[in-house]
Amino acid sequence: MAKTSTNIRIDLEVKKQAQEIFSELGLDMTTAVNIFLRQVIQYHGFPFDVRLNTPNPITIEAIDQGDRMERDPDTRRFKSVEELFADLDDEEV
Protein backbone atom coordinates (compact mmCIF):
# COMPACT_ATOMS: atom_id res chain seq x y z
CA MET A 1 0.00 0.00 0.00
CA ALA A 2 1.45 3.35 -1.04
CA LYS A 3 1.84 5.93 1.71
CA THR A 4 1.52 9.69 1.42
CA SER A 5 2.06 12.62 3.75
CA THR A 6 -0.77 15.10 4.30
CA ASN A 7 -0.65 18.38 6.18
CA ILE A 8 -3.72 19.51 8.10
CA ARG A 9 -4.23 22.47 10.38
CA ILE A 10 -5.44 21.58 13.86
CA ASP A 11 -5.98 23.81 16.88
CA LEU A 12 -3.01 23.22 19.19
CA GLU A 13 -5.13 22.47 22.27
CA VAL A 14 -7.40 20.10 20.33
CA LYS A 15 -4.34 18.25 19.01
CA LYS A 16 -2.82 17.99 22.49
CA GLN A 17 -6.01 16.65 24.07
CA ALA A 18 -6.60 14.19 21.22
CA GLN A 19 -3.00 12.93 21.40
CA GLU A 20 -3.39 12.30 25.14
CA ILE A 21 -6.50 10.19 24.52
CA PHE A 22 -4.93 8.35 21.57
CA SER A 23 -1.88 7.64 23.72
CA GLU A 24 -4.09 6.08 26.42
CA LEU A 25 -5.58 3.91 23.65
CA GLY A 26 -2.11 2.92 22.46
CA LEU A 27 -2.46 4.90 19.22
CA ASP A 28 -0.55 7.72 17.59
CA MET A 29 -2.19 10.55 15.62
CA THR A 30 -1.45 8.93 12.25
CA THR A 31 -3.07 5.63 13.22
CA ALA A 32 -6.10 7.40 14.69
CA VAL A 33 -6.60 9.51 11.55
CA ASN A 34 -6.27 6.38 9.39
CA ILE A 35 -8.90 4.61 11.50
CA PHE A 36 -11.21 7.60 11.10
CA LEU A 37 -10.69 7.72 7.31
CA ARG A 38 -11.32 3.96 6.97
CA GLN A 39 -14.56 4.37 8.92
CA VAL A 40 -15.58 7.23 6.60
CA ILE A 41 -15.04 4.87 3.66
CA GLN A 42 -16.98 2.04 5.33
CA TYR A 43 -19.92 4.30 6.31
CA HIS A 44 -19.82 6.35 3.10
CA GLY A 45 -19.85 9.41 5.35
CA PHE A 46 -19.03 10.38 8.88
CA PRO A 47 -19.08 7.41 11.28
CA PHE A 48 -21.12 9.50 13.72
CA ASP A 49 -23.99 12.00 13.59
CA VAL A 50 -23.06 15.48 12.42
CA ARG A 51 -25.93 17.81 13.18
CA LEU A 52 -26.91 20.87 15.10
CA ASN A 53 -28.07 20.28 18.65
CA THR A 54 -31.20 22.35 18.13
CA PRO A 55 -34.58 21.03 19.23
CA ASN A 56 -37.33 20.93 16.62
CA PRO A 57 -40.43 23.17 17.01
CA ILE A 58 -42.51 20.42 18.67
CA THR A 59 -39.81 19.83 21.29
CA ILE A 60 -39.42 23.57 21.89
CA GLU A 61 -43.19 23.87 22.47
CA ALA A 62 -43.12 20.89 24.88
CA ILE A 63 -40.26 22.49 26.83
CA ASP A 64 -42.14 25.81 26.95
CA GLN A 65 -45.32 24.05 28.10
CA GLY A 66 -43.40 22.28 30.86
CA ASP A 67 -41.91 25.59 31.98
CA ARG A 68 -45.38 27.18 32.06
CA MET A 69 -46.77 24.26 34.06
CA GLU A 70 -43.87 24.50 36.52
CA ARG A 71 -44.70 28.15 37.22
CA ASP A 72 -48.49 27.59 37.41
CA PRO A 73 -49.55 27.23 41.06
CA ASP A 74 -52.66 25.30 39.97
CA THR A 75 -50.66 22.51 38.33
CA ARG A 76 -51.18 19.28 40.23
CA ARG A 77 -47.96 17.61 41.32
CA PHE A 78 -47.31 14.01 42.33
CA LYS A 79 -44.45 12.45 44.26
CA SER A 80 -44.68 9.10 42.49
CA VAL A 81 -46.28 7.37 39.54
CA GLU A 82 -48.41 5.41 41.98
CA GLU A 83 -49.75 8.65 43.44
CA LEU A 84 -50.57 9.90 39.92
CA PHE A 85 -52.42 6.70 39.00
CA ALA A 86 -54.32 6.72 42.29
CA ASP A 87 -55.44 10.27 41.54
CA LEU A 88 -56.45 9.29 37.99
CA ASP A 89 -58.49 6.37 39.33
CA ASP A 90 -60.36 8.75 41.66
CA GLU A 91 -61.36 11.14 38.84
CA GLU A 92 -64.86 10.95 37.45
CA VAL A 93 -65.29 10.42 33.74
DRENPA-3360 file (N, C-alpha, C; in nm, 2 decimals, always signed):
BEGIN
1 = MAKTSTNI = +0.08/-0.12/+0.00/+0.00/+0.00/+0.00/+0.09/+0.12/+0.00 ~ +0.07/+0.21/-0.09/+0.15/+0.33/-0.10/+0.11/+0.43/+0.01 ~ +0.21/+0.50/+0.06/+0.18/+0.59/+0.17/+0.21/+0.73/+0.12 ~ +0.14/+0.83/+0.18/+0.15/+0.97/+0.14/+0.15/+1.05/+0.27 ~ +0.21/+1.17/+0.26/+0.21/+1.26/+0.37/+0.11/+1.37/+0.35 ~ +0.02/+1.41/+0.44/-0.08/+1.51/+0.43/-0.06/+1.61/+0.54 ~ -0.07/+1.74/+0.51/-0.07/+1.84/+0.62/-0.21/+1.89/+0.64 ~ -0.24/+1.89/+0.77/-0.37/+1.95/+0.81/-0.35/+2.05/+0.92;
9 = RIDLEVKK = -0.43/+2.15/+0.93/-0.42/+2.25/+1.04/-0.52/+2.21/+1.15 ~ -0.47/+2.20/+1.27/-0.54/+2.16/+1.39/-0.51/+2.26/+1.50 ~ -0.62/+2.30/+1.57/-0.60/+2.38/+1.69/-0.50/+2.31/+1.78 ~ -0.40/+2.38/+1.84/-0.30/+2.32/+1.92/-0.36/+2.25/+2.04 ~ -0.45/+2.31/+2.11/-0.51/+2.25/+2.23/-0.59/+2.12/+2.19 ~ -0.66/+2.13/+2.08/-0.74/+2.01/+2.03/-0.64/+1.90/+2.00 ~ -0.54/+1.93/+1.93/-0.43/+1.82/+1.90/-0.38/+1.76/+2.03 ~ -0.34/+1.85/+2.12/-0.28/+1.80/+2.25/-0.38/+1.70/+2.32;
17 = QAQEIFSE = -0.50/+1.75/+2.34/-0.60/+1.67/+2.41/-0.63/+1.53/+2.33 ~ -0.64/+1.54/+2.20/-0.66/+1.42/+2.12/-0.54/+1.32/+2.13 ~ -0.42/+1.38/+2.13/-0.30/+1.29/+2.14/-0.29/+1.22/+2.28 ~ -0.34/+1.29/+2.38/-0.34/+1.23/+2.51/-0.44/+1.11/+2.52 ~ -0.55/+1.13/+2.46/-0.65/+1.02/+2.45/-0.60/+0.90/+2.36 ~ -0.55/+0.94/+2.25/-0.49/+0.83/+2.16/-0.38/+0.76/+2.23 ~ -0.30/+0.83/+2.30/-0.19/+0.76/+2.37/-0.24/+0.66/+2.47 ~ -0.35/+0.70/+2.55/-0.41/+0.61/+2.64/-0.46/+0.48/+2.57;
25 = LGLDMTTA = -0.50/+0.50/+2.44/-0.56/+0.39/+2.37/-0.45/+0.31/+2.29 ~ -0.32/+0.36/+2.31/-0.21/+0.29/+2.25/-0.20/+0.33/+2.10 ~ -0.25/+0.45/+2.06/-0.25/+0.49/+1.92/-0.17/+0.62/+1.91 ~ -0.11/+0.64/+1.79/-0.06/+0.77/+1.76/-0.15/+0.85/+1.67 ~ -0.13/+0.97/+1.64/-0.22/+1.05/+1.56/-0.24/+1.00/+1.42 ~ -0.13/+0.95/+1.36/-0.14/+0.89/+1.22/-0.24/+0.77/+1.22 ~ -0.22/+0.68/+1.32/-0.31/+0.56/+1.32/-0.45/+0.60/+1.35 ~ -0.47/+0.70/+1.44/-0.61/+0.74/+1.47/-0.68/+0.80/+1.35;
33 = VNIFLRQV = -0.60/+0.89/+1.27/-0.66/+0.95/+1.16/-0.69/+0.84/+1.05 ~ -0.60/+0.75/+1.03/-0.63/+0.64/+0.94/-0.75/+0.56/+0.98 ~ -0.77/+0.53/+1.11/-0.89/+0.46/+1.15/-1.01/+0.54/+1.11 ~ -1.01/+0.67/+1.14/-1.12/+0.76/+1.11/-1.15/+0.75/+0.96 ~ -1.05/+0.77/+0.88/-1.07/+0.77/+0.73/-1.12/+0.64/+0.68 ~ -1.08/+0.53/+0.74/-1.13/+0.40/+0.70/-1.28/+0.38/+0.74 ~ -1.32/+0.44/+0.85/-1.46/+0.44/+0.89/-1.54/+0.52/+0.80 ~ -1.49/+0.64/+0.76/-1.56/+0.72/+0.66/-1.59/+0.64/+0.53;
41 = IQYHGFPF = -1.49/+0.57/+0.49/-1.50/+0.49/+0.37/-1.61/+0.38/+0.39 ~ -1.60/+0.31/+0.50/-1.70/+0.20/+0.53/-1.84/+0.26/+0.54 ~ -1.86/+0.37/+0.61/-1.99/+0.43/+0.63/-2.04/+0.52/+0.51 ~ -1.95/+0.54/+0.42/-1.98/+0.63/+0.31/-2.02/+0.77/+0.36 ~ -1.96/+0.81/+0.47/-1.98/+0.94/+0.53/-1.92/+0.94/+0.67 ~ -1.96/+1.04/+0.75/-1.90/+1.04/+0.89/-1.95/+0.92/+0.97 ~ -1.87/+0.86/+1.05/-1.91/+0.74/+1.13/-1.98/+0.78/+1.26 ~ -2.04/+0.90/+1.26/-2.11/+0.95/+1.37/-2.20/+1.06/+1.32;
49 = DVRLNTPN = -2.31/+1.10/+1.40/-2.40/+1.20/+1.36/-2.33/+1.34/+1.36 ~ -2.35/+1.41/+1.25/-2.31/+1.55/+1.24/-2.43/+1.63/+1.22 ~ -2.47/+1.70/+1.33/-2.59/+1.78/+1.32/-2.59/+1.89/+1.43 ~ -2.68/+1.98/+1.41/-2.69/+2.09/+1.51/-2.77/+2.03/+1.63 ~ -2.74/+2.07/+1.74/-2.81/+2.03/+1.86/-2.92/+2.13/+1.90 ~ -3.01/+2.14/+1.80/-3.12/+2.24/+1.81/-3.25/+2.16/+1.82 ~ -3.33/+2.18/+1.92/-3.46/+2.10/+1.92/-3.55/+2.15/+1.81 ~ -3.64/+2.06/+1.77/-3.73/+2.09/+1.66/-3.85/+2.17/+1.73;
57 = PITIEAID = -3.94/+2.23/+1.65/-4.04/+2.32/+1.70/-4.13/+2.24/+1.80 ~ -4.16/+2.12/+1.78/-4.25/+2.04/+1.87/-4.18/+2.03/+2.00 ~ -4.05/+2.00/+2.00/-3.98/+1.98/+2.13/-3.97/+2.12/+2.20 ~ -3.95/+2.22/+2.13/-3.94/+2.36/+2.19/-4.08/+2.39/+2.26 ~ -4.19/+2.36/+2.19/-4.32/+2.39/+2.25/-4.34/+2.30/+2.37 ~ -4.30/+2.18/+2.37/-4.31/+2.09/+2.49/-4.23/+2.14/+2.61 ~ -4.11/+2.19/+2.58/-4.03/+2.25/+2.68/-4.09/+2.37/+2.74 ~ -4.14/+2.46/+2.65/-4.21/+2.58/+2.70/-4.34/+2.55/+2.78;
65 = QGDRMERD = -4.41/+2.45/+2.74/-4.53/+2.40/+2.81/-4.49/+2.35/+2.95 ~ -4.39/+2.28/+2.96/-4.34/+2.23/+3.09/-4.30/+2.34/+3.18 ~ -4.23/+2.44/+3.12/-4.19/+2.56/+3.20/-4.31/+2.63/+3.25 ~ -4.41/+2.65/+3.16/-4.54/+2.72/+3.21/-4.61/+2.64/+3.32 ~ -4.61/+2.51/+3.30/-4.68/+2.43/+3.41/-4.60/+2.43/+3.54 ~ -4.47/+2.44/+3.53/-4.39/+2.45/+3.65/-4.42/+2.58/+3.73 ~ -4.44/+2.69/+3.66/-4.47/+2.82/+3.72/-4.62/+2.83/+3.77 ~ -4.71/+2.75/+3.71/-4.85/+2.76/+3.74/-4.88/+2.70/+3.88;
73 = PDTRRFKS = -4.93/+2.78/+3.97/-4.95/+2.72/+4.11/-5.07/+2.62/+4.11 ~ -5.15/+2.62/+4.00/-5.27/+2.53/+4.00/-5.23/+2.39/+3.94 ~ -5.11/+2.38/+3.89/-5.07/+2.25/+3.83/-5.06/+2.15/+3.94 ~ -5.12/+2.03/+3.92/-5.12/+1.93/+4.02/-4.98/+1.86/+4.01 ~ -4.93/+1.83/+4.13/-4.80/+1.76/+4.13/-4.81/+1.63/+4.21 ~ -4.73/+1.53/+4.17/-4.73/+1.40/+4.23/-4.59/+1.36/+4.27 ~ -4.58/+1.29/+4.38/-4.45/+1.25/+4.43/-4.40/+1.11/+4.37 ~ -4.50/+1.04/+4.31/-4.47/+0.91/+4.25/-4.57/+0.88/+4.14;
81 = VEELFADL = -4.54/+0.78/+4.06/-4.63/+0.74/+3.95/-4.75/+0.67/+4.02 ~ -4.73/+0.60/+4.13/-4.84/+0.54/+4.20/-4.94/+0.65/+4.25 ~ -4.89/+0.76/+4.30/-4.98/+0.87/+4.34/-5.05/+0.92/+4.23 ~ -4.99/+0.94/+4.11/-5.06/+0.99/+3.99/-5.17/+0.90/+3.95 ~ -5.14/+0.77/+3.94/-5.24/+0.67/+3.90/-5.36/+0.66/+4.00 ~ -5.33/+0.67/+4.13/-5.43/+0.67/+4.23/-5.52/+0.79/+4.21 ~ -5.47/+0.91/+4.18/-5.54/+1.03/+4.15/-5.63/+1.01/+4.03 ~ -5.57/+0.95/+3.92/-5.64/+0.93/+3.80/-5.76/+0.83/+3.82;
89 = DDEEV = -5.74/+0.73/+3.90/-5.85/+0.64/+3.93/-5.96/+0.70/+4.01 ~ -5.93/+0.81/+4.09/-6.04/+0.88/+4.17/-6.12/+0.97/+4.08 ~ -6.07/+1.02/+3.97/-6.14/+1.11/+3.88/-6.26/+1.05/+3.82 ~ -6.36/+1.14/+3.81/-6.49/+1.09/+3.75/-6.47/+1.12/+3.60 ~ -6.53/+1.03/+3.52/-6.53/+1.04/+3.37/-6.65/+1.12/+3.32;
% end
